[in-house]
Amino acid sequence: MTSKELFREISRATTIAKNRLSAPEALNKAFYYQRPSSSSRGLRLDFGNIAGLLMSGTASVGPNSETLHVGDFRAQTRRTFANITALLKSEGAAWKDVVWTTCYLRDIERDYVEFNEERTAFYTSQALDPLPASTGIQAKLCRPDLLVEIETIAIFRDNRAPKE
């Protein structure tokens, strides 16, 4: 689908349904944070049969909201990609539908080479072509033991039956 066709399809939508993303077998809302939480793990936007997934920063956390692989940058990066994969799959999407990532590294000077090696290996395993657009940013992350966090945007044609 060309970008022109995509925008035409989106403009035909009369309503934009918004639903929270969830993949509890892989990750849950962090109990680490004060309640009530002020964000969703991500949102699904439905524009007719075109869907968009907007994922908040996802990191190396487990199904009980625990940080996984403390101190191991490569393992945290791999778990982050696995968590994003679970969120995509929960909505009928895949990495081929990802159009944008924003990648936050606690120490970009120290970790970028390793990050890019892990990302390249992962994208190669997913046979992505073209690759998603991406921005890399050094940032102090929301937990002191997290070394990497990734936001993702995916857009895809959804042929599943509508949710009730």
DRENDRENTOR-632169 format. One record per atom (N, C-alpha, C, CB): residue in one letter; x, y, z. Coordinates in steps of 0.02 Angstrom, whole numbers, padded with zeros to 5 digits, always signed. Atoms other than C-alpha are relative to their C-alpha. Glycine has a CB too. Example, Ala and Ser with C-alpha at 12.3 -4.5 7.8 and 13.67 -1.06 7.14 Angstrom:
A+00045-00059+00000
A+00615-00225+00390
A+00045+00060+00000
A-00050+00001+00062
S-00042-00059-00003
S+00684-00053+00357
S-00039+00055+00037
S+00020+00023-00071
This chain:
M+00042-00058+00000
M+00000+00000+00000
M+00045+00062+00000
M-00048+00000+00061
T-00038-00062+00002
T+00068+00170-00046
T-00023+00046+00056
T-00007+00034-00068
S+00019-00047-00052
S+00067+00313+00078
S-00063+00039-00021
S+00057+00049+00015
K+00060-00036+00025
K-00063+00401-00032
K-00062-00043+00012
K+00008+00016-00075
E+00057+00045-00012
E-00178+00248-00022
E-00015-00004+00075
E+00015-00070-00028
L+00009+00004-00072
L-00149+00237+00166
L-00037+00062+00026
L+00068-00006+00035
F+00032-00061-00023
F-00197+00419+00195
F-00072+00006-00026
F+00040+00062-00021
R+00068+00000+00026
R-00350+00401+00082
R-00044-00046+00042
R+00000-00023-00075
E+00037+00047-00041
E-00406+00248+00182
E-00014+00029+00070
E+00039-00066+00007
I+00009-00030-00066
I-00379+00338+00348
I-00051+00057-00003
I+00067+00026+00028
S+00047-00057+00005
S-00475+00492+00287
S-00072-00023-00009
S+00021+00045-00057
R+00067+00027+00008
R-00625+00381+00246
R-00031-00023+00066
R+00000-00058-00049
A+00025+00024-00064
A-00640+00322+00425
A-00044+00053+00033
A+00059-00019+00048
T+00046-00047-00032
T-00788+00401+00513
T+00013+00005+00075
T-00072-00021-00012
T-00018-00002-00071
T-00729+00356+00688
T+00070-00030+00009
T-00052-00039+00043
I-00065+00028-00017
I-00563+00317+00767
I-00008-00034+00068
I+00056+00055+00001
A+00006+00037-00062
A-00579+00179+00895
A+00069-00006+00032
A-00031-00071-00012
K-00063+00006-00036
K-00444+00175+01030
K-00008-00054+00053
K+00020+00068+00033
N+00000+00054-00050
N-00404+00021+01135
N+00070-00009+00027
N-00026-00066-00031
R-00065+00012-00032
R-00264-00020+01257
R+00031-00064-00027
R-00007-00003+00076
L-00037+00060+00018
L-00130-00145+01207
L+00015-00039+00063
L+00065+00017-00039
S-00015+00042-00057
S-00097-00293+01319
S+00030-00066-00024
S-00062-00012+00043
A-00030+00066+00012
A+00016-00446+01315
A+00023-00027+00068
A+00060+00004-00051
P-00018+00018-00069
P+00009-00508+01496
P+00046-00060+00008
P-00062-00013+00039
E-00046+00057-00004
E+00104-00668+01458
E+00073+00022-00006
E-00016-00051-00053
A-00068-00025+00010
A+00255-00561+01414
A+00016+00058+00048
A+00009+00024-00071
L-00013-00057-00043
L+00237-00400+01514
L-00066+00030+00022
L+00042+00053-00037
N+00059-00033-00028
N+00114-00303+01621
N+00017+00070+00021
N-00027-00039+00060
K-00011-00066-00027
K+00093-00130+01690
K+00047-00006+00060
K-00066+00034+00021
A-00050+00002-00053
A+00234-00092+01809
A-00031+00019+00067
A+00059+00045-00015
F+00024-00015-00067
F+00185-00102+01991
F+00050+00045+00036
F-00012-00065+00040
Y-00054-00042-00026
Y+00346-00006+02022
Y-00022+00073+00007
Y+00062-00005-00046
Y+00020-00070+00004
Y+00257+00157+01983
Y-00059+00015+00045
Y-00016+00019-00071
Q+00055-00023-00042
Q+00138+00258+02089
Q-00067-00011-00035
Q+00009+00075+00018
R+00068+00008+00026
R-00048+00223+02066
R-00039+00064+00012
R-00035-00060+00033
P+00014+00035+00062
P-00147+00270+01973
P+00052+00016-00053
P-00070+00018-00026
S-00047-00011+00054
S-00039+00250+01819
S-00030+00051-00049
S+00015-00067-00037
S+00024-00053+00045
S-00051+00393+01696
S+00013-00016-00073
S+00033+00065+00017
S-00011+00017+00070
S-00017+00297+01536
S-00022-00072-00014
S+00074+00010-00020
S+00014+00068+00023
S-00059+00141+01436
S+00065-00030-00027
S-00056-00002-00053
R-00057+00034+00031
R+00069+00012+01377
R+00004+00021-00073
R-00006-00078+00006
G+00004-00023+00069
G+00011+00067+01206
G-00073+00004-00020
G+00038-00047-00048
L+00068-00006+00025
L-00143+00106+01103
L-00005-00029-00070
L-00022+00073+00000
R+00017+00022+00067
R-00223+00027+00952
R-00051+00051-00026
R-00029-00074-00002
L+00046-00046+00033
L-00307+00152+00835
L-00027-00034-00062
L+00036+00068-00018
D+00031+00032+00058
D-00430+00083+00709
D-00032+00052-00045
D-00053-00052+00022
F+00026-00044+00052
F-00466+00179+00548
F-00031-00044-00054
F+00057+00046-00030
G+00029+00048+00046
G-00585+00061+00460
G+00041-00064+00003
G-00003+00028-00073
N-00041+00061-00001
N-00479-00088+00407
N+00075+00014+00003
N-00015-00043-00062
I-00069-00019-00013
I-00317+00007+00438
I+00007+00010+00075
I+00022+00064-00040
A-00012-00008-00072
A-00247-00005+00614
A+00069+00030+00010
A-00006-00068+00037
G-00064-00027-00021
G-00108+00090+00699
G+00012-00019+00072
G+00001+00077-00009
L-00019+00016-00069
L-00016+00035+00854
L+00051+00052+00023
L+00028-00072+00006
L-00045-00049-00030
L+00066+00168+00962
L+00022-00029+00066
L-00033+00071+00008
M-00023+00033-00061
M+00174+00084+01093
M+00044+00046+00040
M+00039-00063-00018
S-00041-00039-00045
S+00242+00175+01242
S+00067-00036+00010
S-00036+00012+00068
G-00065+00030-00011
G+00419+00141+01297
G-00006-00069+00031
G+00043+00045+00044
T+00000+00069-00023
T+00441-00046+01317
T+00073-00020+00013
T-00034-00048-00051
A-00068+00016-00021
A+00592-00119+01405
A+00004-00073+00020
A+00022+00046+00058
S-00013+00069-00021
S+00663-00278+01479
S-00035-00015+00067
S+00077-00012+00007
V+00040+00016-00059
V+00522-00314+01600
V-00037-00065-00012
V-00049+00057+00018
G+00034+00064+00004
G+00437-00479+01638
G-00074+00006+00014
G+00031-00049+00047
P+00072+00001-00010
P+00256-00531+01661
P-00023+00024+00068
P-00026-00069-00012
N+00016-00026-00067
N+00262-00479+01844
N+00028+00070+00010
N+00026-00047+00054
S-00025-00068+00001
S+00330-00307+01799
S+00071+00007+00027
S-00045+00044+00040
E-00068-00002-00027
E+00504-00354+01861
E+00050+00015-00056
E+00017-00067+00033
T-00053-00012+00048
T+00660-00291+01774
T+00038-00065-00010
T+00048+00056+00025
L-00037+00061+00017
L+00745-00435+01684
L+00070+00018-00026
L-00039-00042-00053
H-00069-00006+00026
H+00932-00454+01645
H+00035+00063+00024
H-00002-00001-00076
V-00032-00059-00030
V+00993-00318+01763
V+00075-00002-00015
V-00012+00003+00077
G-00071-00007+00015
G+01165-00258+01705
G+00023-00030-00066
G+00038-00030+00055
D-00019+00033+00062
D+01163-00357+01541
D-00035+00037-00058
D-00020-00075+00000
F+00030-00042+00052
F+01135-00232+01400
F-00028-00041-00059
F+00052+00049-00026
R+00023+00040+00057
R+01123-00360+01259
R-00063-00039+00016
R+00056-00048-00023
A+00059+00039-00020
A+01000-00470+01353
A-00061+00045+00009
A+00014-00039+00065
Q+00056-00047-00008
Q+00894-00318+01398
Q-00026+00021-00069
Q+00022+00062+00040
T+00021-00019+00067
T+00891-00267+01215
T-00041-00056-00032
T+00061+00018-00044
R+00037+00057+00029
R+00837-00441+01159
R-00068-00008+00033
R+00041-00065+00008
R+00065+00006-00035
R+00700-00447+01293
R-00047+00057-00021
R+00010+00000+00076
T+00041-00056+00022
T+00639-00275+01240
T-00031-00015-00068
T+00042+00064-00004
F+00026+00019+00065
F+00621-00336+01060
F-00052-00056+00007
F+00056-00023-00047
A+00048+00054-00012
A+00532-00493+01124
A-00066+00028+00027
A+00029-00052+00048
N+00061-00029-00028
N+00409-00388+01225
N-00039+00039-00054
N+00017+00047+00058
I+00034-00036+00054
I+00371-00276+01075
I-00032-00050-00048
I+00049+00046-00039
T+00028+00053+00044
T+00346-00433+00969
T-00065-00027+00029
T+00051-00057-00010
A+00060+00025-00033
A+00219-00497+01096
A-00058+00050-00006
A+00014-00016+00074
L+00052-00051+00007
L+00124-00332+01093
L-00026+00004-00072
L+00026+00069+00021
L+00021+00001+00070
L+00122-00331+00902
L-00045-00060-00014
L+00062+00000-00047
K+00037+00062+00013
K+00063-00511+00895
K-00069+00002+00033
K+00039-00061+00026
S+00065-00003-00035
S-00076-00476+01022
S-00052+00038-00040
S+00009+00032+00068
E+00046-00040+00041
E-00153-00358+00894
E-00001-00022-00073
E+00018+00073+00005
G+00001+00025+00069
G-00123-00461+00736
G+00051+00034-00044
G-00067+00008-00028
A-00052-00035+00038
A+00030-00362+00683
A+00066-00036+00008
A+00006+00074+00022
A-00067+00029-00002
A+00213-00405+00656
A+00050+00056-00012
A+00008-00058-00052
W-00052-00050+00010
W+00379-00316+00641
W+00000+00030-00069
W+00067-00030+00014
K+00003-00028+00068
K+00351-00294+00454
K-00047+00060-00004
K-00023-00054-00050
D+00047-00055-00002
D+00214-00171+00503
D+00028+00061+00038
D-00064-00022+00033
V-00030-00055-00038
V+00329-00062+00610
V+00030+00051-00047
V+00054-00027+00050
V-00025-00054+00043
V+00364+00106+00529
V+00047+00047+00037
V-00058+00039-00029
W-00041-00047-00038
W+00452+00199+00671
W+00018-00029+00068
W-00037+00067+00009
T-00021+00016-00068
T+00553+00164+00827
T+00038+00060+00028
T+00043-00065+00002
T-00042-00048-00036
T+00624+00284+00955
T+00035-00041+00053
T-00043+00059+00031
C-00041+00043-00042
C+00766+00199+01049
C+00037+00042+00051
C+00050-00041-00043
Y-00031-00037-00055
Y+00819+00266+01219
Y+00053-00044+00032
Y-00053+00023+00051
L-00055+00036-00032
L+00988+00210+01286
L+00024+00041+00059
L+00058-00015-00050
R-00024-00035-00060
R+01046+00253+01462
R+00069+00031-00014
R+00005-00049+00060
D-00067-00026+00016
D+01225+00274+01396
D+00014-00015-00074
D+00056-00032+00046
I-00004+00012+00072
I+01224+00294+01207
I+00073-00007-00024
I-00034+00057-00037
E-00070+00005+00021
E+01413+00317+01192
E+00027-00070+00016
E+00042+00053+00035
R-00025+00066-00020
R+01449+00155+01285
R-00037-00057-00036
R-00008-00009+00076
D+00041+00057+00020
D+01305+00048+01219
D-00023+00000-00073
D-00058-00004+00043
Y+00030-00002+00066
Y+01261+00105+01042
Y+00026-00054-00047
Y+00012+00068-00031
V-00027+00051+00045
V+01377-00014+00950
V-00033-00068+00014
V+00078-00006+00008
E+00034+00063-00018
E+01306-00164+01046
E-00074+00003-00018
E+00009-00014+00075
F+00071-00007+00018
F+01129-00097+01023
F-00010-00011-00074
F-00027+00069+00021
N+00008+00006+00072
N+01151-00081+00836
N+00014-00072-00024
N+00045+00049-00036
E-00012+00070+00018
E+01225-00257+00825
E-00061-00043+00017
E+00063-00027+00037
E+00060+00039-00020
E+01076-00330+00921
E-00059+00017-00044
E-00017+00013+00074
R+00056-00022+00043
R+00950-00227+00821
R+00008-00028-00070
R-00005+00077-00001
T-00012+00026+00067
T+01030-00277+00656
T-00013-00075-00004
T+00072+00015-00023
A+00012+00072-00001
A+01029-00461+00703
A-00075-00015+00006
A+00038-00033+00060
F+00071+00010-00008
F+00847-00449+00759
F-00037+00016-00065
F-00028+00041+00058
Y+00033-00019+00062
Y+00790-00355+00603
Y+00015-00049-00057
Y+00021+00070-00020
T-00018+00050+00050
T+00884-00480+00494
T-00042-00063+00010
T+00075-00017+00003
S+00041+00059-00015
S+00793-00623+00582
S-00073+00010-00020
S+00004-00018+00074
Q+00069-00015+00019
Q+00629-00535+00542
Q-00007+00015-00075
Q-00025+00060+00040
A-00002-00013+00072
A+00680-00508+00358
A-00033+00067-00017
A-00035-00056-00039
L+00031-00065+00011
L+00633-00324+00368
L+00032+00037-00058
L+00006+00043+00063
D-00022-00040+00056
D+00646-00225+00207
D-00062+00036-00028
D+00035-00043-00055
P-00050-00045-00028
P+00628-00080+00216
P+00001-00004+00077
P-00014+00071-00023
L-00007-00004-00073
L+00689-00053+00393
L-00044+00057+00026
L+00074+00010+00021
P+00037-00056-00028
P+00586+00056+00510
P+00044+00062+00006
P-00029-00019+00070
A-00035-00062-00016
A+00635+00238+00527
A+00014-00003+00075
A-00041+00064-00020
S-00019+00006-00070
S+00721+00263+00694
S+00039+00061+00024
S+00041-00063+00011
T-00039-00052-00034
T+00790+00390+00815
T+00031-00032+00062
T-00044+00062+00018
G-00034+00023-00060
G+00918+00350+00950
G+00014+00059+00046
G+00066-00036-00017
I-00006-00054-00049
I+00921+00456+01108
I+00032-00026+00064
I-00069+00032+00015
Q-00025+00016-00067
Q+01023+00452+01267
Q-00048+00029+00050
Q+00073+00027+00011
A+00049-00024-00049
A+00905+00465+01415
A+00009-00036+00067
A-00071-00010-00027
K+00006+00031-00066
K+00891+00433+01600
K-00068-00034-00001
K+00008+00053+00059
L+00063+00038+00006
L+00760+00295+01600
L-00037-00001+00066
L+00014-00071-00024
C+00045-00004-00057
C+00616+00275+01721
C+00019-00046+00058
C-00069-00016-00021
R-00025+00043-00054
R+00701+00136+01822
R+00076+00000-00005
R-00029-00073-00005
P-00073-00003+00003
P+00884+00141+01870
P+00033-00062-00028
P+00027+00014+00068
D-00030+00062+00024
D+00913-00040+01817
D-00015-00014-00074
D-00024-00058+00041
L+00013+00008+00071
L+00846-00018+01639
L+00054+00035-00040
L-00070+00028-00018
L-00053-00028+00042
L+00976+00012+01504
L-00024+00020-00069
L+00056-00051-00007
V+00028-00015+00066
V+00866+00021+01348
V-00076-00002+00004
V+00026-00052-00052
E+00073-00003+00005
E+00686+00066+01308
E-00016+00020-00072
E-00031+00051+00052
I+00016-00013+00070
I+00601+00070+01138
I-00075+00016-00007
I+00019-00060-00045
E+00069-00016+00020
E+00442+00157+01077
E-00009-00022-00072
E-00015+00077+00008
T+00012+00027+00067
T+00361+00088+00920
T-00066+00025-00028
T+00001-00077+00002
I+00062-00014+00036
I+00232+00139+00791
I-00005-00050-00057
I-00001+00075-00027
A+00013+00047+00054
A+00156+00009+00675
A-00066+00020-00034
A-00004-00074+00027
I+00060-00013+00039
I+00027+00032+00537
I-00011-00060-00046
I+00005+00067-00042
F+00011+00060+00040
F-00057-00114+00451
F-00074-00005-00019
F+00022-00063+00037
R+00067+00016+00021
R-00211-00173+00358
R-00023-00059+00044
R-00004-00018-00077
D+00025+00051-00046
D-00316-00273+00481
D-00059-00036-00032
D-00021+00032+00068
N+00052+00040+00032
N-00418-00413+00405
N-00038-00043+00050
N+00030-00044-00055
R+00036+00037-00051
R-00478-00483+00571
R-00071+00028+00008
R+00038+00003+00067
A+00068-00024-00016
A-00659-00472+00625
A+00006+00056+00052
A-00046-00058+00026
P-00003-00054-00049
P-00693-00311+00721
P-00012-00024+00071
P-00050+00054-00017
K+00010+00016-00071
K-00682-00318+00911
K-00067+00028+00022
K+00057+00027+00044
E+00064-00024-00026
E-00846-00302+01003
E+00011+00042+00061
E-00047-00059+00017
